């Protein structure tokens, strides 16, 4: 990456940090808590999944209780968030895989693993891809990774930081690795959480509020000079 492109990344990170102050979106410090929290968030509004996750944990105060419950019982507190049958089935299968590997429902052993070992284990779990794995690593294991969720992908594409490799312009695992490699490790947490905030508030998929955007000066989309880093 050129010195100019690197400065661009730092400048965008600083602007977003000034606007959103590294708000961590109520994510959890316990890695298993975080993984289940993320599952609850799939295709659900932030207010809804926070509420349904709290209901899940009130219904099942321990991970062991969740693991022992039938999937249809797990689904009940998840109903308001939608896709409750799919989510409960995913939770059940993930907990079964974790117990088979570690002997109990815990992800604490990940703290002793390298980043590569940690990511490999998480992505070996049923239905867990790189984005979810890296979210768990970033939020609850303090690893310097850059999860590429839908907001980060959309914003980085609009900034000209990366070009998709798939014909449908969706983010592939290869694209996730490419984009992560462009972000200095020290900036990854801040840039990720603040891009999520920007994507939810301003840089939306449809009808983005470009005139209210704190990084509009860096965006070719609205007429600024192209400062891409690909």
FENKACOR-V396332 format. One record per pair of residues at least 6 apart in sequence whose ideal C-beta (glycine too) atoms are under 7 Angstrom apart, sorted by the first residue. I is the first residue (numbers start at 0). GAP is how many residues later the second one is. Records with the same first field share a line. If there is no record, write none. Layout:
I->GAP / GAP
This chain:
0->181 / 228
4->224
7->210 / 219 / 221
8->174 / 175 / 178 / 220
9->177
10->207
11->203 / 206
12->174 / 177 / 178
14->199 / 200
15->175 / 178 / 179 / 182 / 198 / 199
16->173 / 177
18->195
19->174 / 177 / 178
21->168 / 171 / 172
22->170 / 174
23->115 / 169
24->168 / 171
25->24
26->7 / 10 / 112
27->6 / 9 / 111 / 112
28->111
29->110
30->76 / 79 / 105 / 109 / 110
31->31 / 73 / 74 / 75
33->102 / 105 / 106
34->59 / 72 / 101
35->55
36->16
37->94 / 97
38->48 / 51 / 52
39->9 / 12 / 13 / 16 / 38 / 41 / 47
40->8
41->41 / 45
42->39 / 40
43->37 / 38
47->32 / 33
48->32
50->29
51->25 / 26 / 28 / 29
54->22
55->21 / 22
58->18
59->6 / 9
62->42
63->41
65->8 / 25 / 29
66->28 / 32 / 38
70->17 / 18 / 21
73->14 / 17 / 18
74->9 / 10 / 13
77->6 / 9 / 10
89->36 / 37
92->33
93->31 / 32
94->10
96->28 / 29
97->7 / 9
98->6
101->7
109->8 / 11 / 31
110->30
112->8
114->28 / 30
117->19 / 23 / 25
118->14 / 15 / 18
121->6 / 11 / 14
122->6 / 7 / 10
129->43 / 46
130->16 / 17 / 18 / 45
133->11 / 13
134->12
136->6 / 8
137->7 / 9 / 51 / 54
143->41 / 44
144->35 / 43
145->33 / 34 / 37 / 42 / 46
146->45
147->23 / 28 / 31
148->47
150->44 / 45 / 48 / 49
151->40 / 43
152->18
153->45 / 49 / 51
154->40 / 43 / 44 / 48
155->6 / 23
156->7
157->45 / 61 / 63
158->59 / 60
159->60 / 66 / 67 / 68
160->18 / 21 / 67 / 68 / 69
161->13 / 16 / 17 / 68
162->67
163->6 / 7 / 11
164->7 / 9 / 10
165->6
181->47
182->8
201->6 / 7 / 10 / 11
202->10
209->6 / 11 / 12
212->6
215->6
216->7
217->6 / 9
219->6
